[in-house]
């Protein structure tokens, strides 16, 4: 979710997809580190910027558009990271190069590369591309991509508790 939605309830956020004939109840999932997968609407109802979600669609095509009214970030956005695997979403409305991100533990802030070297986070993020499978995102040049993209979710491994990924304002 690249914006803070005016109405964060999932049925409002994905109303364009529901209008096409999709059902989101029991087809929308988020991942909570330490808990595992949680399903809409039994475990959560709101969609939040910075979180990643899995949504199974029965009716969609590459031209399907989701229109969400909301607040676009005017500066850096922090995404909470728990120790372990996290499913995050890109919190900005335009692509951001991963190497420009920073990681903080609340006391110290490191570049993404320095956070990897320090053992705070893994060097790669993983995203799903329909028809292809998992793809790799990292700044090291051996990845499928080097930029976070709006409306894309990422698996991201953190080795230290209570971190924040700082995603800068797109340039």
Secondary structure, 3 states (H helix, E strand, C coil): CCCEECCCEHHHHCHHHHHCCCCCCCCEEEEECCCEEEEECCCECECCCCECEEECCCCCCCCCCCCCCEECCCCCEEEEECCEEEEEECCCCCCEEHHHCEEECCCCEEEHHHHHHCCCEEEEEEEEECCCEEEEECCCCCCCECEECCCCEEEEEECCCCEEEEECCCC
